[in-house]
Amino acid sequence: ICHDTVLHYPPSINDVWKVEGEHKNDGKYGPQFIVKSGERLMINNNTDQSIICDYIIQNKSFVGISNSWVKKLDNAFPKKLKQTLDSVEARILVVHPKLKMPELLAESLLQSWQQCAFERKLLTFLINKNISISLLPQLINLFGLQAIENINRDPYRLLSFMPIQNALSHWRTLDSIAFKYFEINKEDPRRIISAIEAILYQAYDTNGHMAVPIDIVQDSLINEGIEHDIYNLIHQSEQESLVHHLTGFIQSLGCWSLETTVARRLNALIGDKT
């Protein structure tokens, strides 16, 4: 039994945790373990090798690595399995006399280990920056091994992974994280563009579209404490891919392109029928 308030972040698949508590016999439910505290552990050179072996066995990323192969790895590299997997080449696992692992399986093992090592690094990064760890799978799927680099380059990219409902509220949370952990200043163009995107998302949530009169966007920025002339911003060449200005409206270029393409196609279909 573990109450939500006991653990700062909830456990997830493939996590390694150290928990403290006590066993109790419940008259209705039988034996139980009551968790009083818990700590997520990152695998490092000091992690007991038995835990590393169990981690490989339980983690579904290691396809084809059965218990027997893990036992062979443990025997071939006693007390040094983690360090070995961090640096070894596949051919070493193939020719090792106590292992003799097939080349494809060895390559698969090392690729999975590297991927899991990066996921642990990204998890630590998210926790240290107070970013929800629920975003980890999406960040991996979109950015791959460049996830940390991309977030450091522009933390406001995280807005794309947040729910569209109450977009401005999510943006304010992200804005506070950007100020605290990424040294963003109030006049940073990345911040202003992100605020505009949040305003457009909010409009979609409320009105079902993302084309908003510029004056309304300008007023919304002022409400967020951003005193910046939106007309100057949208004419900066480096921002053209983020916002589109047409006939007094502001809209994400992606949405504008989709609407234009669909309209052109519909017009073409109508023309064909006539």
Secondary structure, DSSP 8 states (H G I E B T S, - for coil): ---TTT-SS---TT--EEEEEEEEEETTTEEEEEEEEEEE----TTS-HHHHHHHHHH-TTSTT--HHHHHHHHHHSTT-HHHHHHH--HHHHHH-TTT---HHHHHHHHHHHHHHHHHHHHHHHHHHTT--GGGHHHHHHHHGGGHHHHHHH-GGGGGGGS-STTHHHHHHHHHHHHHHHS---TT-HHHHHHHHHHHHHHHHHHHS--EEEHHHHHHHHHHTT----HHHHHTSGGGTTT-EEETTEEE-HHHHHHHHHHHHHHHHHHHHH-
